[in-house]
């Protein structure tokens, strides 16, 4: 089969190699799936760099999120069992982690529903307890993770403020349903949030960026607000000033969605049922920025690493038309 493999850590475009290899053999509790579409996530870039919290043995195939087909023909979504990831014709996955792909979504959309939307749901509802009528601020609102949070925030009845970088991404965020879009390149984020909220600030802030985005968040979070830490796409892991959290009465909430598979696996299934119902009603629909041919997978991971993409990039196997 064809697969992209990483033999040494570095930038994705430099270290990902396309090869002909044997399909992997499933271990205990695993299944072999035929890949229909593989979503590109920022952790794929971190895996290539050797900077992710999980470090699979070399060589490995990146691609942590797929829509795939079982041996008996069922269309499913799942996370890959590394080191045998989704940028390949076949992928390994834990049998217990398979979820039915929503019928309302095509393969590329279904591949993008899992990690980003589950992360958004757990972050906004289980961690931050977002309430109808509250103000939600989403950093990187036109990206794959941010766009999911925007849609879920609107579904919850929140007023959604999206922060983006550049006019093209601002247009995408408006189309997603943001009530206010702030271009961080040309506007003062903190001043704009305070002006939009009458000085109160945002009740919930969803931050997959870190760095300067977090520092802005701390300055414009409301009294008893909640900042949800989702990731550090900027590459800058901030050191929060806890005395500031104390004097302003706000909470800093960490979210590592992958832990729920071990700590509370039933909650993932319940969340998927909700997301599937949302997809059927058109409440959520993954923003697919580009359907990428298999030959361009390394370039796609690099572009996500560089932060130049809008929405999700999804890699399609040879001959796929999802």
Phi, psi and omega in degrees: 000161174274138179208150171264129184231151180242120181258340178211154183280145179167195179292139186309315183297333182272330190251346178278127181238135177272129185219164169261119183224167175283144175301144181290153179264127181297141172268191179300129177077006182253161176227152174264128184238146172272124184286130174257329177196141180234119181281142177269124178243154177303323176302335176298320177293319179296324177298316178300320182282345185079022184252003182275160181293338173254131180237093181293155179294147177276143353280155177221164175252119176287180183108087190269354188218125186221155158255129188215175183238133179281169180300329180266013170092007179280140177268124186226163168239150183191172169262147184283152174267096180296146018272009184257078185278188194273351178276065184198170178286329178229149184224152173261145177212157175286129182302324182291343184263004181286135177234142180295133178290132180300132181296334183286348185245143174283180187299316181296316179295318180296320179299330183269359184279334197285285190293309184297318182283322175297318177300316178299316182296310180295321180294313184283322187259307183286321182271311187263349179051050180301133183247151175304135180091348177283166177259126179249128174253127180242119173280150182054050189293341179264001179276178182297314180287314182295320181297325176295317180294324177300310181297318180290326176295317177296321179297331180276356179085019179273158166275123189250125173254125179253132175255129183223173177241095176112155184295327180295316179290330177297319179296321178295317181296322177296318180295332178288341178115008177301136178285331176215137177241131179244123176271107184296341181282335184236355182232157173276108186301311184298313180296321181293321179294316180294323178294321182286338184248015181064030179088352186284319184099178183271137180289319180230134177237128184251114191236100173266010190252314184076196177057229183297328179300317178295318181297324174294320181302314182298334181273343184232020175276143183284165170304129184061026176282172183227128175255119181263118181269112185255329182179185186225062182299337179288343186085358182250112178268110185285158175249098185299143174274103186293334176295329178291318177298325180292310186286339179259357178056053173235163183249143174248115188246123175276147177223112172243093187302324184302336181294335183294334178299328179266322187274326184205066187300330181297331182293332179292319177296319179295319178297318180298322177299318178295314181295323178296319177294320177299317180296320180296328180270356182078013180289322175235147175205113182307135180277105180266109180286327183196137170264114192258132175295152185305323183296340183257018185299316182297319178296322180296316179296322179295318181294323175294319178299324183278352178073027183260003187260160174239131183069200183265140167261130183236126181271130180251135177297164178304130177086355180278151180227032184293000000 
